[in-house]
Amino acid sequence: MEEIKKLIADNKPEEAIRLLDAYLMEQTESDEAWFLLGRAHYKLGNVRLALNSYLQAIVINPESPAQAAYDMAIKVLDFYNKDMYNH
């Protein structure tokens, strides 16, 4: 997981996603992997995929940091959607 965290931090989310997809085929119940997959997708701007990954992590572990990431992403979406109505 440390290598994947570094890839995300180094702005290489595509590579992180590739590794996480392979990992999750074997370890489907890893909330940390689902959370990191969400972060990688979010970094690429794939918000729907990020939210789905965060939700999967939360289902596995309600105490996952994915909950905070999910809440933050929803707040950002709410902000942008409300702002669009003001134009």
Phi, psi and omega in degrees: 000330180297320178298320180292318177301319179294319178300317179295315180296326180275013178061044175236056185294330180298317179293321178298317180298317179301313180293319181293320177301316179295317180297316184288344175293332180261325186241067186294342184259022179270102179296327179296318179295318178297319178299313179295324176298319176299316179299317181295316178296319180298319180298328178277353181089010178271075188296318181299315179295323178297312181299318178297320179293317177300316180297321178297319178297319181293322177299318181290317183217101181300341180268006182297147174296351177298332179298314179295320179295318178298311180301318180296315181298320178295319179298319178297314178299316179299318180298310182294319180295318178295321181297325181296329180288343183272359181270000000 
